[in-house]
Amino acid sequence: MELTDIIIEPVLTEKTNDLREMNQYVFRVDPRANKIQISRAIQDLFSVTPVACNVVNVKGKPRRVKYREGKTSSWKKAIVTLKDGDSIAMFEGV
């Protein structure tokens, strides 16, 4: 698995904006990736030093549109804590 395939996209919500003040960044990641692979990908892609990596499997929610029922897809979320003084430039100013 390539490093660019592990990190799918950043998660930008009000809650994740509050986490950035504590030097934590949230990403949507490949469901097959583990903590070590995610930490290495963050380190290589953004040139920062991750201190911790917490991973959460987010279950899909049931949805209904008119008469059709279904559910959203399940996905994996990684919360990466960086070393003091490090930051990811693409998040600044958002």
One Martini backbone bead per residue (centre of mass of N, CA, C, O) as a GRO file, in nm:
protein
   94
    1MET     BB    1   0.095   0.037   0.025
    2GLU     BB    2   0.071   0.357  -0.028
    3LEU     BB    3   0.096   0.663   0.122
    4THR     BB    4  -0.127   0.807  -0.061
    5ASP     BB    5  -0.351   0.577   0.011
    6ILE     BB    6  -0.398   0.615   0.319
    7ILE     BB    7  -0.465   0.914   0.275
    8ILE     BB    8  -0.760   1.062   0.178
    9GLU     BB    9  -0.873   1.288   0.400
   10PRO     BB   10  -0.971   1.555   0.556
   11VAL     BB   11  -1.138   1.657   0.855
   12LEU     BB   12  -1.391   1.927   0.846
   13THR     BB   13  -1.484   2.056   1.155
   14GLU     BB   14  -1.556   2.193   1.451
   15LYS     BB   15  -1.416   1.973   1.621
   16THR     BB   16  -1.143   1.969   1.461
   17ASN     BB   17  -1.074   2.266   1.517
   18ASP     BB   18  -1.039   2.222   1.825
   19LEU     BB   19  -0.809   2.007   1.800
   20ARG     BB   20  -0.590   2.191   1.667
   21GLU     BB   21  -0.525   2.346   1.935
   22MET     BB   22  -0.402   2.047   2.041
   23ASN     BB   23  -0.241   1.919   1.794
   24GLN     BB   24  -0.486   1.782   1.624
   25TYR     BB   25  -0.551   1.555   1.352
   26VAL     BB   26  -0.797   1.470   1.096
   27PHE     BB   27  -0.851   1.156   0.915
   28ARG     BB   28  -0.919   0.983   0.629
   29VAL     BB   29  -0.878   0.630   0.596
   30ASP     BB   30  -0.775   0.334   0.527
   31PRO     BB   31  -0.914   0.038   0.647
   32ARG     BB   32  -0.621  -0.129   0.630
   33ALA     BB   33  -0.486   0.059   0.816
   34ASN     BB   34  -0.248   0.134   1.054
   35LYS     BB   35  -0.084   0.319   1.286
   36ILE     BB   36   0.198   0.302   1.161
   37GLN     BB   37   0.125   0.379   0.869
   38ILE     BB   38  -0.002   0.654   0.938
   39SER     BB   39   0.244   0.785   1.073
   40ARG     BB   40   0.435   0.759   0.827
   41ALA     BB   41   0.263   0.921   0.627
   42ILE     BB   42   0.261   1.188   0.782
   43GLN     BB   43   0.567   1.223   0.799
   44ASP     BB   44   0.625   1.217   0.483
   45LEU     BB   45   0.407   1.423   0.367
   46PHE     BB   46   0.447   1.673   0.612
   47SER     BB   47   0.703   1.693   0.793
   48VAL     BB   48   0.633   1.548   1.075
   49THR     BB   49   0.580   1.464   1.434
   50PRO     BB   50   0.434   1.196   1.560
   51VAL     BB   51   0.310   1.087   1.878
   52ALA     BB   52   0.005   1.005   1.802
   53CYS     BB   53  -0.246   0.734   1.717
   54ASN     BB   54  -0.590   0.736   1.658
   55VAL     BB   55  -0.846   0.482   1.596
   56VAL     BB   56  -1.165   0.485   1.407
   57ASN     BB   57  -1.462   0.309   1.355
   58VAL     BB   58  -1.713   0.414   1.137
   59LYS     BB   59  -2.037   0.378   1.124
   60GLY     BB   60  -2.310   0.342   0.951
   61LYS     BB   61  -2.600   0.513   0.870
   62PRO     BB   62  -2.925   0.535   0.863
   63ARG     BB   63  -3.124   0.585   0.564
   64ARG     BB   64  -3.392   0.796   0.407
   65VAL     BB   65  -3.547   0.812   0.076
   66LYS     BB   66  -3.848   0.818   0.096
   67TYR     BB   67  -3.884   0.467   0.009
   68ARG     BB   68  -3.578   0.436   0.063
   69GLU     BB   69  -3.344   0.221   0.207
   70GLY     BB   70  -3.034   0.266   0.402
   71LYS     BB   71  -2.670   0.329   0.409
   72THR     BB   72  -2.387   0.438   0.504
   73SER     BB   73  -2.064   0.427   0.499
   74SER     BB   74  -1.798   0.292   0.624
   75TRP     BB   75  -1.514   0.423   0.828
   76LYS     BB   76  -1.184   0.563   0.883
   77LYS     BB   77  -1.032   0.724   1.169
   78ALA     BB   78  -0.765   0.968   1.232
   79ILE     BB   79  -0.586   1.078   1.528
   80VAL     BB   80  -0.325   1.318   1.520
   81THR     BB   81  -0.044   1.379   1.719
   82LEU     BB   82   0.173   1.642   1.759
   83LYS     BB   83   0.440   1.805   1.804
   84ASP     BB   84   0.554   2.064   1.944
   85GLY     BB   85   0.545   2.311   1.673
   86ASP     BB   86   0.382   2.150   1.488
   87SER     BB   87   0.240   2.173   1.149
   88ILE     BB   88  -0.015   2.190   0.902
   89ALA     BB   89  -0.046   2.398   0.633
   90MET     BB   90  -0.332   2.318   0.505
   91PHE     BB   91  -0.493   2.412   0.780
   92GLU     BB   92  -0.415   2.692   0.761
   93GLY     BB   93  -0.687   2.920   0.737
   94VAL     BB   94  -0.968   2.736   0.786
   0.00000   0.00000   0.00000
